[in-house]
Amino acid sequence: KDVPLFPVQRSTGARNDMIIEGSAAFYINGWLYKAFLDEHLSTIDPDNILHENLWMCLTSVELTAQARLLSIIHYAINLPMRWLSGNTHHLASYDWSVLSMSRAIDCVKRALIQIEEDGSKLLDE
């Protein structure tokens, strides 16, 4: 049976977006992690403290909600901003340069302020 999975990557260093990117994998692949832990905790090693702790984290409604929110931020803000900053040198014909990134950051800031004032805007397309 083919199952779509979000790729999990090992990150080292000081990338500020590691938690946001990892949350997408946590949210999308969570069902598989839960199935694995369910099998392990019910048959193989029921007294494994680390597996029990991970099971509690994965089944926590609060952590799942936070992972969902951070996944939305990853796809709606993080990836587009990463693309824009990585392709700035190709966008000169559109009157865009490295210095123009401040305009994009200002747009994101204004949008986040609007979301802070009215949280329902986060779920609007």
Secondary structure, DSSP 4 states (H G I P E B T S, - for coil): -----PPP----S--TTHHHHHHHHHHHHHHHHHHHHHHIIIII-TT-HHHHHHHHHHT-HHHHHHHHHHHHHIIIIIHHHHHHHHSGGG-GGGT--GGGHHHHHHHHHHHHHHHHH-GGGGG--
